Amino acid sequence: MTRVVLSIGSNVGDRLARLQSVVDGLGGAVRAVSPVYETAAWGGVEQGPFLNAVLIADDADLDCHGWLRCGQALEQAADRIRGQRWGPRTLDVDIITCHDGDEEILSATAELTLPHPYAHLRAFVLTPWLAADPEATLTVAGTMRPVSLWLEELDPAERASIRLTDLALRTEIAAD
C-alpha cells in the first residue's frame, strides 16, 4: 500500500470546486484533509491568489507513478493547461511525499522528484500539511525532520503569506 501527501491548489475559476474535485476524485482513498488556505501566488508571476489544501491518501493499487498519473488526470479533468511555469492554474496537484508502508519512496527522475524538492520552502504546503498531520515529517537532502521545524525555519513573511479561510472541503474519510 502506498500513502501519499498531495498539495492541491487553484487560482482560476471556481477555486474551491476545483479543490473539491480532487477530494471527490480520490473518494475512499482520502485519509485526511487540511483546512483550506488562501495564499498569494508563489514564483514571481503576476496572478490572483490561490486556494490551497493538503490531502493524505492511500491506495494499495497505486505506486508513486500511479499517484502521479492520477494527479495529472485530475488536473486534466479540471482543464489544466501547462503553460507558464508557476503561472495561473485551474488545478495543481503535487505529490509531496509517498511511502510504501514505512519506507519513504525516493525518486529523482525527469518525470518525478520525491520528496517534492521545494516543499520545505513553501508555507502553503507545510502549514496545511501540519494541520492534516501534526506528526508529519519531511526528508530534505537526506535529513528527515518534523514538518513543524521546516515551517519554523521559513522567513516570517513566507509564513505570514498564508491565511486560513472559513472554506472547507467535504469528504467522507474512510476508516483505517
Secondary structure as the mmCIF struct_conf table of DSSP 4:
data_model
#
loop_
_struct_conf.conf_type_id
_struct_conf.id
_struct_conf.beg_label_comp_id
_struct_conf.beg_label_asym_id
_struct_conf.beg_label_seq_id
_struct_conf.end_label_comp_id
_struct_conf.end_label_asym_id
_struct_conf.end_label_seq_id
STRN STRN1 THR A 2 SER A 10
BEND BEND1 VAL A 12 ASP A 14
HELX_RH_AL_P HELX_RH_AL_P1 ARG A 15 LEU A 26
HELX_RH_3T_P HELX_RH_3T_P1 GLY A 27 ALA A 29
STRN STRN2 VAL A 30 VAL A 33
HELX_LH_PP_P HELX_LH_PP_P1 SER A 34 VAL A 36
STRN STRN3 TYR A 37 THR A 39
BEND BEND2 TRP A 42 GLY A 44
HELX_LH_PP_P HELX_LH_PP_P2 GLY A 48 PRO A 49
STRN STRN4 PHE A 50 ASP A 59
TURN_TY1_P TURN_TY1_P1 ALA A 60 ASP A 61
HELX_RH_AL_P HELX_RH_AL_P2 CYS A 64 ALA A 77
TURN_TY1_P TURN_TY1_P2 ALA A 78 ASP A 79
BEND BEND3 GLN A 84 GLN A 84
TURN_TY1_P TURN_TY1_P3 ARG A 85 TRP A 86
BEND BEND4 THR A 90 THR A 90
STRN STRN5 ASP A 92 ASP A 100
TURN_TY1_P TURN_TY1_P4 GLY A 101 ASP A 102
STRN STRN6 GLU A 103 GLU A 104
HELX_LH_PP_P HELX_LH_PP_P3 ILE A 105 ILE A 105
STRN STRN7 SER A 107 ALA A 108
BEND BEND5 THR A 109 GLU A 111
STRN STRN8 THR A 113 LEU A 114
BEND BEND6 PRO A 115 PRO A 115
TURN_TY1_P TURN_TY1_P5 PRO A 117 TYR A 118
HELX_RH_3T_P HELX_RH_3T_P2 ALA A 119 LEU A 121
HELX_RH_AL_P HELX_RH_AL_P3 ALA A 123 ALA A 132
TURN_TY1_P TURN_TY1_P6 PRO A 134 GLU A 135
STRN STRN9 THR A 137 VAL A 140
TURN_TY1_P TURN_TY1_P7 ALA A 141 GLY A 142
STRN STRN10 THR A 143 PRO A 146
HELX_RH_AL_P HELX_RH_AL_P4 VAL A 147 GLU A 152
TURN_TY1_P TURN_TY1_P8 GLU A 153 GLU A 153
BEND BEND7 LEU A 154 LEU A 154
HELX_RH_AL_P HELX_RH_AL_P5 PRO A 156 ALA A 160
TURN_TY1_P TURN_TY1_P9 SER A 161 SER A 161
STRN STRN11 ILE A 162 LEU A 164
BEND BEND8 ASP A 166 ASP A 166
HELX_LH_PP_P HELX_LH_PP_P4 ILE A 173 ALA A 175
#
